[in-house]
Amino acid sequence: METLRKERMITPHLESSVGLRGVRENDEFMLDVFQDRKRTFKLNRTKYLIKNSKIFEFDFAKAHISLPIFGKEECHYELELIADRKNNNHNDNSRYLLRSLGTSPFRLNGTYCFEAFLERGDAVDIGFNRVHFLKPQLTVIENSSLPDKFIRSDISILLEGETGTGKTTLAKKIHEKSGRIGRFVHLNLSAFSPGLIESELFGHVKGAFTGAVNPKRGAILEASKGTLFLDEIDSLSLDLQTKLLLFLDDHEVRAVGGENTSKVDVRIIFASGSVLKKKVEEEKMRMDFYYRLQSGCAVTLPSLREEKDRIKTLCRKFEYDQAIVIGDDLIEFYSSCVWPGNIRQLHSHLMKKKIYSDGKKFVIDETDKELLSENLNVKKLNTGDILTMEKMKTNYCYDVYLKADKNITKTAKILEMSPNTLKVYLDRKKSELGNHNVVHINLL
């Protein structure tokens, strides 16, 4: 037998020995029993006893698992949920520890050991039986108000919600579940000047205008048999609204400067960060175009201010993805924050905190002070002082740009947007500031 050793050492601090990939209550494990079928169970007991037997049995009342193990020696193992030492009770920080109660080790991911904290994805071999601790499917956005029959149909969908609420993520999920065989094409209309949007949408032929040295297919044709996601649809000009309306009626596209039309099978998902009805009242959107967008399926994504419980879910997902620990006090603090940038802002803040953090556990520190001032600013707002969503986006992008040492590539990565889209917001801020405080933008 190979040398016995512990794969994971047990330290006095539970979270430092396990991290956030540790197996916790309500996780699932799969029993692959020797010469028997596989079974999946949920961990909902504080202690399980695993012992050898001639046949497989699972006594749910006593939480005893009997596995067919050959040999005369008694093999007993204990799977116990270890309480948080700080509070001495079971909570989100509690983790499962597997230990041998006799002289027989178990095999953890190919290594013999007598006790170890378990992590999601671990495979434990006891005899010819395998216990596999499953990795949970963690999702940020699940919109139960959108029935499966709408997802799999060709009907257009309008996603409304503040910036950072996850419209792009939801659009991708809809495409993935729709069964469409074509590509998912994302076009942020606010990232292009009005003169280029028509070409980006419908394409152009060679020589159609100055600079058109090569033909271009356009986003609609690129998304043929797939899904076209038109973000910031509220930024479309009235003229282009008319042209897009015609396409939505007959699904025929003609390139700029071209003479022929092509029929295109494409599903369109629209997204807006502003209230479209208000755009109609301001005469910035055609009424018939507005009703055409509303004629499909409309989904409104709530902000984090409206669903505080999601903040904890997002933090736990970040923990799992990044293998760090976020203290309960910090999550409680985050739940009291306003998060005008919603999911995107929270994720960017956590990524920044990870860069500055020395250890694996996040606590309230200097990086969180700006959130306090942000809370105070929102609370002090009078009705006349409330900023439009576009203004908030512009200011937020500019603030992150300054904190990222005016590095546009770094800023775009933090905000999870393309450099071209970021440049549009920075150009707006540059116009507001005038020549007294010019923003230098370098895309190289």
C-alpha positions as CSV (number, residue, x, y, z in Angstrom):
1,M,0.0,0.0,0.0
2,E,1.2,3.5,-0.8
3,T,2.3,5.8,2.0
4,L,-0.7,7.1,4.0
5,R,-1.1,10.8,4.3
6,K,-3.6,13.5,4.9
7,E,-4.4,15.4,1.7
8,R,-5.8,18.5,3.5
9,M,-4.6,19.5,6.9
10,I,-7.2,20.5,9.5
11,T,-6.4,23.9,10.9
12,P,-8.0,25.7,13.9
13,H,-10.0,28.0,11.5
14,L,-12.6,26.2,9.6
15,E,-12.8,28.6,6.7
16,S,-9.1,28.7,6.1
17,S,-8.9,24.9,5.9
18,V,-11.8,24.5,3.5
19,G,-12.3,27.7,1.5
20,L,-15.6,28.3,-0.2
21,R,-15.5,25.1,-2.3
22,G,-16.1,23.1,0.9
23,V,-19.1,20.7,1.0
24,R,-21.9,22.4,3.0
25,E,-25.4,21.6,4.1
26,N,-28.0,21.0,1.3
27,D,-25.2,20.1,-1.2
28,E,-25.8,16.9,-3.1
29,F,-23.7,13.7,-3.2
30,M,-24.0,10.7,-5.6
31,L,-23.5,7.1,-4.4
32,D,-22.0,4.9,-7.1
33,V,-22.4,1.5,-5.3
34,F,-20.5,-1.6,-6.4
35,Q,-22.6,-3.5,-9.0
36,D,-25.6,-1.4,-8.3
37,R,-27.3,1.7,-9.7
38,K,-26.2,5.3,-8.9
39,R,-28.3,7.3,-6.5
40,T,-28.2,11.1,-5.6
41,F,-29.0,12.4,-2.1
42,K,-29.0,15.8,-0.4
43,L,-26.9,16.4,2.7
44,N,-29.5,17.4,5.3
45,R,-28.1,15.8,8.4
46,T,-25.3,17.0,10.8
47,K,-23.8,13.5,11.0
48,Y,-23.7,10.4,8.8
49,L,-22.2,7.0,9.6
50,I,-20.8,4.9,6.8
51,K,-20.0,1.3,7.5
52,N,-19.3,-2.0,5.6
53,S,-22.0,-4.5,4.9
54,K,-22.9,-7.3,2.5
55,I,-25.5,-5.2,0.7
56,F,-26.3,-1.5,0.2
57,E,-28.7,0.1,2.7
58,F,-29.5,3.7,3.6
59,D,-31.3,4.2,6.9
60,F,-32.7,7.7,6.5
61,A,-33.9,7.8,10.1
62,K,-30.5,7.1,11.6
63,A,-28.5,8.5,8.7
64,H,-26.6,5.2,8.4
65,I,-25.1,4.2,5.0
66,S,-24.1,0.6,4.5
67,L,-21.8,-0.2,1.6
68,P,-20.8,-3.6,0.3
69,I,-17.1,-3.8,1.3
70,F,-15.1,-7.0,1.1
71,G,-12.9,-8.1,3.9
72,K,-13.1,-9.2,7.5
73,E,-12.1,-5.9,9.0
74,E,-14.8,-3.5,10.3
75,C,-14.8,-0.2,8.3
76,H,-16.5,2.7,9.9
77,Y,-16.4,6.3,8.6
78,E,-18.2,9.4,9.9
79,L,-19.3,12.4,7.8
80,E,-19.9,15.3,10.1
81,L,-21.0,18.9,9.6
82,I,-18.5,20.9,11.6
83,A,-19.9,24.0,13.3
84,D,-18.5,27.5,12.9
85,R,-16.1,27.8,15.8
86,K,-16.7,31.5,16.2
87,N,-20.4,31.2,16.9
88,N,-20.4,27.5,17.9
89,N,-23.4,26.8,15.8
90,H,-24.2,25.6,12.3
91,N,-24.5,28.3,9.6
92,D,-23.3,29.0,6.1
93,N,-19.7,28.6,7.2
94,S,-20.2,25.0,8.4
95,R,-18.5,22.3,6.4
96,Y,-18.5,18.5,6.2
97,L,-15.6,16.6,7.5
98,L,-15.0,12.9,6.6
99,R,-13.0,10.8,9.1
100,S,-12.1,7.2,9.5
101,L,-13.2,5.7,12.9
102,G,-10.9,2.8,12.6
103,T,-7.6,1.7,11.0
104,S,-8.9,1.7,7.4
105,P,-8.3,4.9,5.4
106,F,-10.5,6.1,2.6
107,R,-9.2,7.2,-0.8
108,L,-9.8,10.9,-1.6
109,N,-9.2,11.8,-5.2
110,G,-6.7,9.0,-5.5
111,T,-4.9,9.7,-2.2
112,Y,-5.3,7.6,1.0
113,C,-6.1,9.6,4.1
114,F,-7.9,9.2,7.5
115,E,-9.7,12.6,7.7
116,A,-10.2,15.6,5.5
117,F,-12.6,18.4,4.9
118,L,-14.5,17.7,1.7
119,E,-14.8,20.0,-1.3
120,R,-17.3,20.1,-4.1
121,G,-16.3,17.8,-6.9
122,D,-14.4,15.4,-4.6
123,A,-14.5,11.7,-5.2
124,V,-14.2,9.4,-2.2
125,D,-13.6,5.7,-2.8
126,I,-14.5,3.2,-0.1
127,G,-13.8,-0.3,-1.3
128,F,-15.2,-0.5,-4.7
129,N,-17.8,2.1,-4.0
130,R,-17.6,5.8,-4.9
131,V,-19.1,8.8,-3.1
132,H,-19.0,11.8,-5.4
133,F,-19.8,15.2,-3.9
134,L,-21.4,17.2,-6.7
135,K,-20.7,20.7,-7.8
136,P,-23.8,22.9,-7.5
137,Q,-25.2,24.6,-10.5
138,L,-25.0,28.2,-9.3
139,T,-27.1,30.7,-11.4
140,V,-27.5,34.4,-11.0
141,I,-30.6,35.0,-13.1
142,E,-33.6,32.7,-13.2
143,N,-36.7,34.5,-14.5
144,S,-39.6,32.3,-13.6
145,S,-42.0,34.7,-15.2
146,L,-40.7,33.7,-18.7
147,P,-42.4,30.4,-19.7
148,D,-40.4,27.8,-21.6
149,K,-42.8,28.0,-24.5
150,F,-41.8,31.7,-25.0
151,I,-38.1,30.8,-24.8
152,R,-38.4,28.2,-27.5
153,S,-40.6,30.3,-29.8
154,D,-39.5,32.9,-32.4
155,I,-41.4,35.7,-30.7
156,S,-39.4,38.8,-29.9
157,I,-38.6,39.7,-26.3
158,L,-38.1,43.0,-24.6
159,L,-35.9,43.1,-21.5
160,E,-36.2,46.3,-19.4
161,G,-34.2,47.1,-16.3
162,E,-31.6,49.4,-14.8
163,T,-28.0,49.1,-15.9
164,G,-26.2,46.1,-14.5
165,T,-29.4,44.1,-13.8
166,G,-28.3,41.2,-16.0
167,K,-30.1,41.9,-19.3
168,T,-27.2,40.6,-21.4
169,T,-26.8,37.5,-19.3
170,L,-30.5,36.7,-19.5
171,A,-30.5,37.2,-23.3
172,K,-27.7,34.7,-23.7
173,K,-29.5,32.2,-21.5
174,I,-32.7,32.6,-23.6
175,H,-30.7,31.9,-26.8
176,E,-28.9,28.9,-25.2
177,K,-32.3,27.4,-24.2
178,S,-34.1,28.4,-27.4
179,G,-32.7,25.6,-29.5
180,R,-31.8,27.9,-32.4
181,I,-28.8,26.7,-34.4
182,G,-27.4,30.1,-35.4
183,R,-25.1,32.5,-33.5
184,F,-25.9,34.8,-30.6
185,V,-25.0,38.3,-31.9
186,H,-24.8,41.2,-29.4
187,L,-25.1,44.8,-30.8
188,N,-25.0,47.7,-28.4
189,L,-26.6,50.5,-30.4
190,S,-25.3,53.3,-28.1
191,A,-21.7,52.3,-28.9
192,F,-22.0,53.5,-32.5
193,S,-22.6,56.9,-34.1
194,P,-26.0,57.3,-35.7
195,G,-24.4,57.3,-39.2
196,L,-22.9,53.8,-38.7
197,I,-25.8,52.0,-37.0
198,E,-27.7,51.3,-40.2
199,S,-24.6,49.7,-41.7
200,E,-23.9,47.7,-38.5
201,L,-27.5,46.4,-38.6
202,F,-28.2,45.8,-42.3
203,G,-24.7,45.7,-43.7
204,H,-23.5,47.6,-46.8
205,V,-22.2,46.9,-50.3
206,K,-18.8,47.9,-51.5
207,G,-18.6,51.6,-52.3
208,A,-22.0,52.4,-50.6
209,F,-20.3,55.4,-48.8
210,T,-16.9,56.8,-48.2
211,G,-14.8,54.2,-46.4
212,A,-16.9,51.3,-47.5
213,V,-14.0,49.6,-49.3
214,N,-15.3,46.1,-48.5
215,P,-18.9,44.7,-48.3
216,K,-20.3,44.0,-44.8
217,R,-23.0,41.5,-43.9
218,G,-24.4,43.3,-40.9
219,A,-25.6,42.0,-37.6
220,I,-29.0,40.8,-38.8
221,L,-27.4,38.4,-41.4
222,E,-24.7,37.4,-38.9
223,A,-27.4,36.2,-36.6
224,S,-29.3,34.2,-39.3
225,K,-31.1,31.2,-37.7
226,G,-29.8,32.5,-34.3
227,T,-30.6,35.4,-32.0
228,L,-29.8,39.1,-32.4
229,F,-29.6,41.0,-29.1
230,L,-30.1,44.8,-29.7
231,D,-29.0,46.5,-26.5
232,E,-29.9,50.1,-25.7
233,I,-32.8,50.1,-28.2
234,D,-33.9,53.4,-26.8
235,S,-30.8,55.1,-28.4
236,L,-32.0,54.3,-31.9
237,S,-32.9,57.4,-34.0
238,L,-36.4,57.9,-35.4
239,D,-35.3,57.2,-39.0
240,L,-33.7,53.9,-38.0
241,Q,-36.7,53.0,-35.9
242,T,-38.8,53.2,-39.1
243,K,-36.3,51.0,-41.1
244,L,-36.1,48.4,-38.3
245,L,-39.9,48.4,-38.0
246,L,-40.2,47.5,-41.6
247,F,-37.8,44.6,-41.1
248,L,-39.7,43.4,-38.1
249,D,-42.8,43.3,-40.3
250,D,-41.5,41.2,-43.2
251,H,-38.0,40.0,-42.0
252,E,-36.4,41.2,-45.3
253,V,-33.1,43.0,-45.2
254,R,-31.4,45.1,-47.8
255,A,-27.8,46.3,-47.4
256,V,-27.0,50.0,-47.5
257,G,-26.4,50.8,-51.2
258,G,-27.7,47.5,-52.3
259,E,-30.6,46.6,-54.6
260,N,-31.6,43.1,-53.6
261,T,-33.4,42.0,-50.4
262,S,-32.8,38.8,-48.4
263,K,-35.3,36.9,-46.2
264,V,-33.7,36.3,-42.8
265,D,-34.8,33.9,-40.1
266,V,-33.6,35.7,-36.9
267,R,-35.0,36.0,-33.4
268,I,-34.6,39.5,-31.9
269,I,-34.2,40.3,-28.2
270,F,-34.4,44.0,-27.3
271,A,-33.1,45.6,-24.2
272,S,-33.5,49.1,-22.6
273,G,-32.2,50.7,-19.5
274,S,-34.8,53.5,-19.6
275,V,-38.6,53.7,-19.5
276,L,-39.6,53.4,-23.2
277,K,-43.1,55.0,-22.6
278,K,-41.3,58.1,-21.4
279,K,-39.3,58.1,-24.6
280,V,-42.5,58.2,-26.6
281,E,-43.8,61.1,-24.5
282,E,-40.6,62.9,-25.2
283,E,-41.1,62.2,-28.9
284,K,-37.8,60.3,-29.0
285,M,-39.5,57.1,-30.0
286,R,-42.2,56.4,-32.5
287,M,-45.4,55.2,-31.0
288,D,-45.8,52.4,-33.6
289,F,-42.3,51.2,-32.9
290,Y,-42.9,51.2,-29.1
291,Y,-46.1,49.1,-29.6
292,R,-44.1,46.8,-31.9
293,L,-41.5,46.2,-29.1
294,Q,-44.3,45.6,-26.6
295,S,-46.2,43.2,-28.8
296,G,-43.9,40.3,-28.0
297,C,-42.9,39.2,-24.6
298,A,-41.8,41.9,-22.1
299,V,-39.7,41.1,-19.0
300,T,-38.6,43.6,-16.4
301,L,-35.5,42.8,-14.4
302,P,-35.6,44.1,-10.8
303,S,-32.8,46.1,-9.3
304,L,-30.8,44.9,-6.3
305,R,-32.6,47.6,-4.2
306,E,-35.8,45.7,-5.0
307,E,-34.4,42.3,-4.3
308,K,-32.0,42.5,-1.4
309,D,-31.9,38.7,-0.9
310,R,-30.1,38.4,-4.3
311,I,-27.1,40.2,-2.9
312,K,-26.4,37.2,-0.6
313,T,-26.8,34.8,-3.5
314,L,-24.5,36.8,-5.7
315,C,-21.9,36.9,-2.9
316,R,-22.1,33.2,-2.3
317,K,-21.6,32.6,-6.1
318,F,-18.6,34.8,-6.1
319,E,-17.2,32.9,-3.1
320,Y,-17.6,29.6,-5.0
321,D,-16.1,30.9,-8.3
322,Q,-13.1,32.7,-6.6
323,A,-12.5,30.3,-3.7
324,I,-12.7,33.0,-1.1
325,V,-14.7,33.7,2.0
326,I,-17.1,36.7,2.5
327,G,-17.9,37.3,6.2
328,D,-21.6,37.4,7.2
329,D,-21.1,41.0,8.6
330,L,-19.9,42.2,5.2
331,I,-22.8,40.6,3.3
332,E,-25.2,42.3,5.8
333,F,-23.4,45.6,5.0
334,Y,-23.7,45.0,1.3
335,S,-27.4,44.3,1.7
336,S,-27.8,47.8,3.1
337,C,-26.1,49.5,0.1
338,V,-28.0,51.0,-2.8
339,W,-25.9,49.5,-5.7
340,P,-27.0,51.9,-8.6
341,G,-24.9,49.8,-10.9
342,N,-26.7,46.6,-9.7
343,I,-25.1,43.2,-10.4
344,R,-22.3,44.6,-12.5
345,Q,-21.3,47.1,-9.8
346,L,-21.4,44.5,-7.1
347,H,-19.2,42.1,-9.1
348,S,-16.7,44.8,-10.0
349,H,-16.5,45.8,-6.4
350,L,-15.8,42.3,-5.3
351,M,-13.2,41.8,-8.0
352,K,-11.4,45.0,-6.8
353,K,-11.6,43.8,-3.2
354,K,-10.0,40.5,-4.2
355,I,-7.1,42.4,-5.8
356,Y,-6.5,44.5,-2.7
357,S,-7.2,41.7,-0.2
358,D,-4.2,40.0,1.4
359,G,-6.1,36.9,2.6
360,K,-8.9,34.6,1.6
361,K,-11.5,36.2,3.8
362,F,-13.2,39.5,2.9
363,V,-14.0,41.9,5.7
364,I,-15.2,45.5,5.7
365,D,-12.2,47.7,4.9
366,E,-11.1,50.9,3.0
367,T,-12.4,49.6,-0.3
368,D,-16.0,49.7,1.1
369,K,-15.9,53.4,2.2
370,E,-17.0,54.6,-1.2
371,L,-20.2,52.6,-0.8
372,L,-21.0,54.5,2.4
373,S,-20.7,57.9,0.6
374,E,-22.7,56.5,-2.3
375,N,-25.5,55.6,0.2
376,L,-25.5,59.0,1.7
377,N,-25.6,60.7,-1.7
378,V,-28.7,58.7,-2.7
379,K,-30.5,59.4,0.6
380,K,-29.9,63.1,0.2
381,L,-31.4,63.3,-3.3
382,N,-34.4,65.5,-3.8
383,T,-36.8,64.8,-6.6
384,G,-35.3,67.5,-8.7
385,D,-31.8,66.2,-8.2
386,I,-32.4,62.6,-9.4
387,L,-30.2,61.7,-12.3
388,T,-31.2,59.9,-15.4
389,M,-30.0,56.3,-15.8
390,E,-27.8,57.4,-18.7
391,K,-26.2,60.2,-16.6
392,M,-25.5,57.7,-13.8
393,K,-23.9,55.3,-16.2
394,T,-21.7,58.1,-17.6
395,N,-20.6,59.3,-14.1
396,Y,-20.0,55.7,-12.9
397,C,-17.9,54.8,-15.9
398,Y,-15.9,58.0,-15.5
399,D,-15.3,57.4,-11.8
400,V,-14.0,53.8,-12.4
401,Y,-11.9,55.2,-15.3
402,L,-10.2,57.6,-12.9
403,K,-9.7,55.0,-10.2
404,A,-8.1,52.6,-12.9
405,D,-5.4,55.2,-13.6
406,K,-7.1,56.3,-16.8
407,N,-6.4,53.0,-18.3
408,I,-9.3,52.3,-20.7
409,T,-8.5,48.6,-21.1
410,K,-8.3,48.0,-17.4
411,T,-11.5,50.0,-16.9
412,A,-13.4,48.1,-19.6
413,K,-12.4,44.8,-17.9
414,I,-13.5,45.9,-14.5
415,L,-16.9,47.1,-15.8
416,E,-17.2,44.0,-18.1
417,M,-18.0,46.1,-21.2
418,S,-16.2,46.6,-24.5
419,P,-13.7,49.4,-24.9
420,N,-15.8,51.0,-27.6
421,T,-18.9,51.2,-25.4
422,L,-16.8,52.6,-22.6
423,K,-15.4,55.2,-25.0
424,V,-18.9,56.5,-25.8
425,Y,-19.6,57.2,-22.1
426,L,-16.2,58.8,-21.6
427,D,-16.7,61.0,-24.6
428,R,-20.0,62.2,-23.1
429,K,-18.2,63.0,-19.9
430,K,-15.6,64.8,-21.8
431,S,-18.2,67.0,-23.5
432,E,-19.8,67.8,-20.1
433,L,-16.4,68.8,-18.6
434,G,-15.4,70.9,-21.6
435,N,-11.9,71.9,-22.3
436,H,-11.1,72.6,-18.6
437,N,-10.8,69.0,-17.7
438,V,-10.2,66.9,-20.9
439,V,-10.4,63.1,-20.7
440,H,-7.5,61.5,-22.7
441,I,-8.6,58.2,-24.1
442,N,-6.2,55.8,-25.7
443,L,-7.5,52.5,-27.0
444,L,-4.1,51.1,-27.8
